[in-house]
Amino acid sequence: MARIELRAYARQNGFDMVSKVRKNASGYLFTTLLSKENPNHTENIYFSKRFQLEGGYTEGDDLKVAELFVTDADNAKGEPRLKLTDKNTSAEDTLKSMGYQEI
């Protein structure tokens, strides 16, 4: 999937509502997508590590939906996950912007 606008991802997957920023018991920020027609159709999307630290959001904030993207990421166990970010670039582009280069 790479990166996709949050609105586009939501529409493609049958969601038309988004929660305020939420926080789980471990302190991780996330948002919940849901469908007005089927309130049982929900999906939680957690903030990427960088976005949680640099995004400026705290629990209870409204999301600037038009500025956000959903991206593929692997967790610490190597399992695929979706993450919320404000960057419309690939992980490779982000690393290159930080001075990393391919070998």
N, CA and C atoms as a LAMMPS dump frame, in Angstrom:
ITEM: TIMESTEP
0
ITEM: NUMBER OF ATOMS
309
ITEM: BOX BOUNDS ff ff ff
-5.0000000000000000e+02 5.0000000000000000e+02
-5.0000000000000000e+02 5.0000000000000000e+02
-5.0000000000000000e+02 5.0000000000000000e+02
ITEM: ATOMS id mol type element x y z
1 1 1 N 0.83 -1.196 0
2 1 2 C 0 0 0
3 1 3 C 0.867 1.25 0
4 2 1 N 2.042 1.232 0.572
5 2 2 C 2.892 2.417 0.718
6 2 3 C 2.154 3.446 1.558
7 3 1 N 1.855 4.604 0.983
8 3 2 C 1.129 5.651 1.724
9 3 3 C -0.119 6.041 0.971
10 4 1 N -1.16 6.35 1.724
11 4 2 C -2.425 6.77 1.149
12 4 3 C -3.019 7.822 2.077
13 5 1 N -3.715 8.796 1.517
14 5 2 C -4.364 9.813 2.348
15 5 3 C -5.349 9.126 3.293
16 6 1 N -5.421 9.625 4.515
17 6 2 C -6.318 9.045 5.514
18 6 3 C -7.755 9.02 4.995
19 7 1 N -8.218 10.11 4.396
20 7 2 C -9.592 10.159 3.877
21 7 3 C -9.822 9.081 2.832
22 8 1 N -8.875 8.914 1.918
23 8 2 C -9.011 7.906 0.862
24 8 3 C -9.037 6.507 1.468
25 9 1 N -8.146 6.247 2.424
26 9 2 C -8.114 4.94 3.085
27 9 3 C -9.464 4.658 3.751
28 10 1 N -9.975 5.646 4.468
29 10 2 C -11.245 5.473 5.18
30 10 3 C -12.371 5.152 4.191
31 11 1 N -12.478 5.927 3.137
32 11 2 C -13.553 5.699 2.157
33 11 3 C -13.434 4.328 1.502
34 12 1 N -12.219 3.932 1.139
35 12 2 C -12.005 2.638 0.482
36 12 3 C -12.394 1.47 1.376
37 13 1 N -12.364 1.696 2.674
38 13 2 C -12.638 0.623 3.628
39 13 3 C -13.973 0.773 4.351
40 14 1 N -14.839 1.641 3.839
41 14 2 C -16.198 1.763 4.359
42 14 3 C -16.35 2.577 5.625
43 15 1 N -15.39 3.452 5.907
44 15 2 C -15.47 4.312 7.091
45 15 3 C -15.836 5.73 6.691
46 16 1 N -16.603 6.41 7.546
47 16 2 C -16.953 7.797 7.263
48 16 3 C -16.885 8.687 8.506
49 17 1 N -16.328 8.172 9.582
50 17 2 C -16.15 8.937 10.82
51 17 3 C -14.772 8.621 11.397
52 18 1 N -14.224 9.591 12.13
53 18 2 C -12.948 9.391 12.806
54 18 3 C -13.048 9.978 14.213
55 19 1 N -12.484 9.281 15.171
56 19 2 C -12.526 9.746 16.558
57 19 3 C -11.517 10.861 16.79
58 20 1 N -11.631 11.484 17.937
59 20 2 C -10.567 12.36 18.415
60 20 3 C -9.367 11.474 18.74
61 21 1 N -8.241 12.078 19.019
62 21 2 C -7.05 11.313 19.39
63 21 3 C -7.318 10.599 20.707
64 22 1 N -6.975 9.332 20.728
65 22 2 C -7.166 8.507 21.915
66 22 3 C -5.799 8.001 22.382
67 23 1 N -5.733 7.501 23.615
68 23 2 C -4.482 6.971 24.161
69 23 3 C -4.786 5.653 24.868
70 24 1 N -3.972 4.624 24.58
71 24 2 C -4.194 3.348 25.26
72 24 3 C -3.487 3.334 26.619
73 25 1 N -3.617 2.246 27.341
74 25 2 C -3.056 2.148 28.694
75 25 3 C -1.534 2.251 28.705
76 26 1 N -0.899 1.939 27.576
77 26 2 C 0.565 2.028 27.489
78 26 3 C 1.042 3.401 27.031
79 27 1 N 0.11 4.315 26.771
80 27 2 C 0.477 5.67 26.387
81 27 3 C 0.586 5.911 24.895
82 28 1 N 0.235 4.917 24.074
83 28 2 C 0.316 5.084 22.622
84 28 3 C -0.922 5.797 22.095
85 29 1 N -0.702 6.78 21.215
86 29 2 C -1.806 7.52 20.616
87 29 3 C -2.361 6.766 19.415
88 30 1 N -3.689 6.861 19.243
89 30 2 C -4.343 6.236 18.102
90 30 3 C -5.654 6.942 17.816
91 31 1 N -6.254 6.591 16.686
92 31 2 C -7.572 7.079 16.346
93 31 3 C -8.4 5.895 15.89
94 32 1 N -9.705 6.03 15.967
95 32 2 C -10.595 4.959 15.54
96 32 3 C -11.419 5.44 14.358
97 33 1 N -11.405 4.65 13.3
98 33 2 C -12.268 4.891 12.148
99 33 3 C -13.521 4.058 12.345
100 34 1 N -14.685 4.611 11.935
101 34 2 C -15.915 3.843 12.049
102 34 3 C -16.906 4.245 10.978
103 35 1 N -17.93 3.42 10.849
104 35 2 C -18.987 3.641 9.87
105 35 3 C -20.251 4.086 10.594
106 36 1 N -20.873 5.173 10.103
107 36 2 C -22.135 5.631 10.701
108 36 3 C -23.228 4.578 10.531
109 37 1 N -23.232 3.895 9.383
110 37 2 C -24.266 2.911 9.09
111 37 3 C -24.083 1.622 9.881
112 38 1 N -22.842 1.292 10.215
113 38 2 C -22.554 0.07 10.956
114 38 3 C -21.528 0.385 12.042
115 39 1 N -21.98 0.848 13.206
116 39 2 C -21.055 1.239 14.278
117 39 3 C -20.133 0.129 14.762
118 40 1 N -20.426 -1.119 14.409
119 40 2 C -19.541 -2.228 14.778
120 40 3 C -18.37 -2.369 13.815
121 41 1 N -18.425 -1.653 12.691
122 41 2 C -17.337 -1.676 11.701
123 41 3 C -16.35 -0.571 12.095
124 42 1 N -15.273 -0.962 12.781
125 42 2 C -14.287 -0.007 13.288
126 42 3 C -12.875 -0.499 13.016
127 43 1 N -11.943 0.423 13.066
128 43 2 C -10.528 0.078 12.954
129 43 3 C -9.714 1.117 13.711
130 44 1 N -8.825 0.653 14.573
131 44 2 C -7.903 1.538 15.276
132 44 3 C -6.632 1.664 14.457
133 45 1 N -6.155 2.888 14.302
134 45 2 C -4.879 3.13 13.634
135 45 3 C -4.008 3.939 14.591
136 46 1 N -2.859 3.362 14.918
137 46 2 C -1.935 3.992 15.855
138 46 3 C -1.014 4.977 15.143
139 47 1 N -0.592 5.989 15.86
140 47 2 C 0.365 6.961 15.343
141 47 3 C 1.715 6.268 15.149
142 48 1 N 2.452 6.669 14.112
143 48 2 C 3.824 6.187 13.976
144 48 3 C 4.634 6.747 15.142
145 49 1 N 5.768 6.121 15.442
146 49 2 C 6.602 6.591 16.552
147 49 3 C 6.99 8.052 16.364
148 50 1 N 7.475 8.397 15.165
149 50 2 C 7.902 9.765 14.907
150 50 3 C 6.723 10.724 15.023
151 51 1 N 5.586 10.353 14.46
152 51 2 C 4.428 11.236 14.474
153 51 3 C 3.915 11.446 15.891
154 52 1 N 3.973 10.421 16.732
155 52 2 C 3.547 10.592 18.123
156 52 3 C 4.443 11.607 18.828
157 53 1 N 5.743 11.568 18.542
158 53 2 C 6.688 12.472 19.193
159 53 3 C 6.652 13.882 18.617
160 54 1 N 6.488 13.989 17.293
161 54 2 C 6.637 15.289 16.625
162 54 3 C 5.343 15.885 16.084
163 55 1 N 4.257 15.132 16.112
164 55 2 C 3.02 15.582 15.469
165 55 3 C 2.272 16.675 16.199
166 56 1 N 2.55 16.831 17.487
167 56 2 C 1.901 17.891 18.255
168 56 3 C 0.506 17.536 18.762
169 57 1 N 0.122 16.279 18.667
170 57 2 C -1.204 15.867 19.124
171 57 3 C -1.14 15.297 20.532
172 58 1 N -2.228 15.493 21.275
173 58 2 C -2.389 14.871 22.587
174 58 3 C -3.79 14.273 22.65
175 59 1 N -4.016 13.461 23.637
176 59 2 C -5.308 12.812 23.804
177 59 3 C -6.431 13.848 23.813
178 60 1 N -7.493 13.583 23.037
179 60 2 C -8.655 14.459 22.978
180 60 3 C -8.635 15.466 21.844
181 61 1 N -7.503 15.6 21.164
182 61 2 C -7.409 16.544 20.05
183 61 3 C -8.195 16.05 18.842
184 62 1 N -8.721 16.998 18.059
185 62 2 C -9.29 16.686 16.753
186 62 3 C -8.139 16.508 15.773
187 63 1 N -8.269 15.545 14.862
188 63 2 C -7.248 15.327 13.848
189 63 3 C -7.437 16.28 12.676
190 64 1 N -6.345 16.721 12.102
191 64 2 C -6.383 17.484 10.854
192 64 3 C -6.389 16.461 9.724
193 65 1 N -7.569 15.89 9.493
194 65 2 C -7.722 14.724 8.623
195 65 3 C -7.145 14.955 7.227
196 66 1 N -7.33 16.13 6.677
197 66 2 C -6.872 16.409 5.313
198 66 3 C -5.349 16.388 5.188
199 67 1 N -4.635 16.457 6.311
200 67 2 C -3.167 16.506 6.287
201 67 3 C -2.512 15.178 6.64
202 68 1 N -3.3 14.126 6.847
203 68 2 C -2.751 12.877 7.378
204 68 3 C -2.785 11.74 6.369
205 69 1 N -1.898 10.766 6.609
206 69 2 C -1.73 9.617 5.726
207 69 3 C -1.673 8.342 6.546
208 70 1 N -2.033 7.234 5.915
209 70 2 C -1.892 5.908 6.496
210 70 3 C -0.773 5.215 5.727
211 71 1 N 0.1 4.532 6.453
212 71 2 C 1.231 3.864 5.819
213 71 3 C 1.445 2.484 6.415
214 72 1 N 2.093 1.621 5.636
215 72 2 C 2.49 0.299 6.125
216 72 3 C 3.72 0.436 7.008
217 73 1 N 3.786 -0.353 8.05
218 73 2 C 4.965 -0.385 8.922
219 73 3 C 5.023 -1.75 9.581
220 74 1 N 6.196 -2.113 10.075
221 74 2 C 6.357 -3.347 10.832
222 74 3 C 6.581 -2.986 12.286
223 75 1 N 5.96 -3.746 13.192
224 75 2 C 6.187 -3.495 14.611
225 75 3 C 7.508 -4.144 15.034
226 76 1 N 7.812 -4.08 16.321
227 76 2 C 9.089 -4.597 16.83
228 76 3 C 9.254 -6.098 16.577
229 77 1 N 8.149 -6.819 16.442
230 77 2 C 8.199 -8.253 16.182
231 77 3 C 8.223 -8.559 14.68
232 78 1 N 8.237 -7.509 13.86
233 78 2 C 8.254 -7.694 12.414
234 78 3 C 6.889 -7.942 11.806
235 79 1 N 5.842 -7.738 12.59
236 79 2 C 4.475 -7.945 12.106
237 79 3 C 3.985 -6.692 11.381
238 80 1 N 3.309 -6.857 10.24
239 80 2 C 2.825 -5.69 9.496
240 80 3 C 1.7 -4.973 10.244
241 81 1 N 1.765 -3.666 10.225
242 81 2 C 0.755 -2.813 10.86
243 81 3 C 0.514 -1.587 9.988
244 82 1 N -0.612 -0.927 10.221
245 82 2 C -0.866 0.371 9.602
246 82 3 C -0.553 1.437 10.633
247 83 1 N 0.012 2.552 10.193
248 83 2 C 0.345 3.644 11.1
249 83 3 C -0.141 4.958 10.511
250 84 1 N -0.432 5.898 11.378
251 84 2 C -0.858 7.232 10.992
252 84 3 C 0.355 8.147 10.981
253 85 1 N 0.461 8.96 9.938
254 85 2 C 1.586 9.881 9.825
255 85 3 C 1.15 11.156 9.113
256 86 1 N 1.995 12.165 9.203
257 86 2 C 1.72 13.412 8.489
258 86 3 C 2.647 13.576 7.295
259 87 1 N 3.463 12.583 7.021
260 87 2 C 4.429 12.671 5.926
261 87 3 C 3.913 11.919 4.711
262 88 1 N 3.974 12.565 3.548
263 88 2 C 3.582 11.913 2.305
264 88 3 C 4.841 11.466 1.568
265 89 1 N 5.693 10.728 2.261
266 89 2 C 6.92 10.214 1.672
267 89 3 C 7.102 8.778 2.113
268 90 1 N 7.941 8.075 1.427
269 90 2 C 8.227 6.698 1.808
270 90 3 C 9.231 6.689 2.951
271 91 1 N 9.374 5.553 3.599
272 91 2 C 10.369 5.413 4.663
273 91 3 C 11.762 5.669 4.102
274 92 1 N 12.002 5.208 2.874
275 92 2 C 13.3 5.428 2.24
276 92 3 C 13.572 6.922 2.058
277 93 1 N 12.571 7.667 1.593
278 93 2 C 12.745 9.117 1.421
279 93 3 C 13.04 9.792 2.753
280 94 1 N 12.357 9.347 3.807
281 94 2 C 12.58 9.923 5.132
282 94 3 C 14.012 9.685 5.585
283 95 1 N 14.519 8.463 5.403
284 95 2 C 15.895 8.161 5.801
285 95 3 C 16.891 8.977 4.986
286 96 1 N 16.668 9.111 3.694
287 96 2 C 17.565 9.902 2.852
288 96 3 C 17.585 11.356 3.292
289 97 1 N 16.419 11.882 3.694
290 97 2 C 16.368 13.274 4.144
291 97 3 C 17.134 13.467 5.44
292 98 1 N 17.374 12.372 6.166
293 98 2 C 18.139 12.441 7.422
294 98 3 C 19.618 12.177 7.188
295 99 1 N 20.025 12.049 5.909
296 99 2 C 21.42 11.888 5.592
297 99 3 C 21.868 10.466 5.306
298 100 1 N 20.958 9.507 5.382
299 100 2 C 21.336 8.129 5.068
300 100 3 C 21.432 7.966 3.557
301 101 1 N 22.29 7.04 3.141
302 101 2 C 22.411 6.757 1.714
303 101 3 C 22.461 5.253 1.502
304 102 1 N 22.121 4.835 0.304
305 102 2 C 22.136 3.413 -0.019
306 102 3 C 23.564 2.938 -0.184
307 103 1 N 23.806 1.663 0.143
308 103 2 C 25.139 1.085 -0.054
309 103 3 C 25.044 -0.097 -0.997
